[in-house]
Every structure is written in C-alpha cells, then in structure tokens.
Amino acid sequence: MNTTKLSSKHQIVVPKVVRQIMKLKAGMNVALYPLDDNRAILLKQPKSYVQTLEGLGQEVWRSLGGADKYIKDMRADRTLWSK
C-alpha cells in the first residue's frame, strides 16, 4: 500500500509507483470518487466519456446469452407471475 499526507492546503501527492502504474503525467486531470467516509477511487479523467463508456457491459450480456435471449427468458418468467 502506498500512503501520502494531506497538506495544509488539502492537496495530496500521488506516490511515484502509482503515477507510473497509472501513467499519470503532470497537468493531467484525475477524478476522485468517494465510496464512503473512509475510501475513494482515483481515476484518470478520460479524453472522451463516450468512448470510455462505449461497449460497457458487453461481457455481462454475453454471459447471459445475449440481449435477445435475456429478454425472452424474462418474458417467460413473467408468465409464471400470474399463475
């Protein structure tokens, strides 16, 4: 685990090993997403959110047999609700 201190101006220095792994360069924008009162996630800000989100969830749909199969299965399940 890499640690750092919060400065009096509420700034942090990202440790060198983290910068190297994430390929962070000076001047790059990053985003901090708080998870709770003890944890946050640091992400590089993407150049394009559209390109970043494109195809999100493809593996999930494949694991379910595709969207068409999933919808068909869900419709079949709904017929059981009324019985």
C-alpha positions in Angstrom: 0.0 0.0 0.0 1.2 3.5 -0.8 0.5 6.3 1.6 0.6 10.1 1.3 -0.3 13.0 3.5 -2.9 15.7 3.0 -1.2 19.1 3.0 -2.5 22.2 4.9 -4.0 23.3 1.5 -5.8 19.9 1.3 -3.6 18.7 -1.5 -2.1 15.2 -1.9 0.9 13.9 -3.8 0.2 10.7 -5.8 3.1 8.4 -5.0 5.6 7.7 -7.8 4.7 4.0 -8.1 1.0 4.8 -8.5 1.8 7.5 -11.1 4.0 5.0 -13.0 1.4 2.3 -13.0 -1.5 4.6 -14.0 0.8 6.5 -16.4 -0.1 9.8 -14.8 1.7 12.9 -16.1 1.9 16.4 -14.6 -1.1 18.5 -15.6 -3.4 15.5 -16.3 -6.9 15.7 -14.9 -7.9 13.0 -12.4 -11.2 12.3 -10.7 -11.7 11.2 -7.1 -14.9 9.4 -6.3 -15.7 8.9 -2.6 -17.1 5.5 -1.8 -17.8 6.1 1.9 -16.3 8.1 4.7 -13.0 6.1 4.6 -12.4 5.3 0.9 -12.2 6.9 -2.5 -11.3 5.9 -6.0 -8.7 7.8 -8.2 -9.4 7.6 -11.9 -7.7 9.3 -14.9 -10.2 11.6 -16.5 -10.9 10.1 -19.9 -10.4 12.2 -23.1 -13.9 11.1 -24.1 -16.6 9.8 -21.8 -18.5 8.4 -24.8 -15.5 6.3 -25.9 -14.9 5.2 -22.3 -18.5 4.0 -21.8 -18.9 2.6 -25.3 -19.3 -1.2 -25.0 -19.7 -1.1 -21.3 -21.4 -4.3 -20.1 -20.7 -6.4 -23.3 -19.3 -9.2 -21.2 -22.4 -9.2 -19.0 -24.7 -9.5 -22.0 -22.6 -12.3 -23.5 -22.6 -14.2 -20.2 -26.4 -14.0 -20.3 -26.6 -15.4 -23.8 -27.2 -12.1 -25.5 -29.8 -9.4 -25.0 -32.4 -11.3 -27.1 -32.2 -14.4 -25.0 -32.3 -12.5 -21.8 -35.4 -10.6 -22.9 -37.1 -13.9 -24.0 -36.2 -15.5 -20.6 -37.5 -12.6 -18.7 -40.8 -12.6 -20.6 -41.1 -16.4 -19.9 -40.5 -15.7 -16.2 -43.3 -13.1 -16.2 -45.8 -15.6 -17.4 -45.2 -17.5 -14.2 -46.1 -14.5 -12.1 -49.8 -14.7 -12.9 -50.1 -18.4 -12.0 
